[in-house]
Amino acid sequence: MSRNFLRPLAAVAALTGLSAYATIMLRGPQGVAALQQKRQEVRTLEEQNANLQRDIDAKKLRIERLKHDKNTQELEVRKRLKMDFPGNTTFILPQEGNQTKTSGSAPSTDN
């Protein structure tokens, strides 16, 4: 008779122990909340990677244009080095004691 009583009691104790363990594991530091946080971090990192890949692709395209397109090369030289090319006219305009250098392709005629 004691065996008939112990089997259900052991089963209930085992189920109670498993449910307590499951509750602790799901709510603990390695539980569902941590899993959701890690998934959010993965999504954020994937977005950052996609943005960085777009930046890399844009820079590769710019490099290719600078290698092969003379107009792009000329514009870059003008922008970065502030160089004047033959045929351009340079004007120096006084502004409150400072002199500013301005480039243009033809002289300005304001009448």
C-alpha positions, -999 to 999 in steps of 0.1 A, spaced: 0 0 0 28 24 7 41 19 -29 7 29 -43 9 60 -22 46 68 -30 43 67 -68 18 95 -72 36 115 -45 70 110 -64 54 121 -96 39 152 -81 72 160 -64 91 155 -97 66 178 -116 68 204 -89 106 203 -90 106 205 -128 82 234 -128 102 253 -102 134 247 -122 118 258 -154 104 289 -137 138 298 -123 156 292 -156 130 312 -177 130 342 -153 167 341 -144 196 358 -161 196 333 -190 159 333 -194 134 348 -218 142 384 -210 179 378 -218 169 361 -250 148 390 -261 176 414 -252 201 394 -273 177 393 -302 173 431 -301 211 435 -300 214 412 -330 188 433 -349 207 465 -339 240 451 -351 225 439 -383 212 474 -390 246 489 -382 262 463 -406 238 472 -433 245 509 -429 282 503 -429 279 482 -460 260 510 -478 288 534 -468 314 511 -481 296 506 -514 292 544 -518 329 549 -511 339 522 -536 317 539 -562 333 572 -555 368 557 -558 359 542 -591 345 575 -604 377 593 -592 398 567 -610 380 568 -643 360 601 -646 381 632 -655 353 656 -645 350 640 -610 388 642 -607 389 679 -616 361 687 -592 378 669 -564 411 688 -571 393 721 -571 375 713 -539 403 698 -519 433 717 -531 415 749 -541 436 750 -573 430 772 -603 433 758 -638 445 775 -669 418 796 -684 403 805 -651 404 840 -638 412 847 -602 398 877 -584 409 891 -551 382 911 -533 389 932 -502 366 924 -473 372 945 -441 409 943 -442 410 906 -452 416 895 -488 396 866 -501 405 846 -532 376 837 -555 378 816 -587 357 818 -617 358 809 -654 352 844 -667 355 879 -653 324 893 -636 309 924 -651 284 941 -628 271 973 -644 
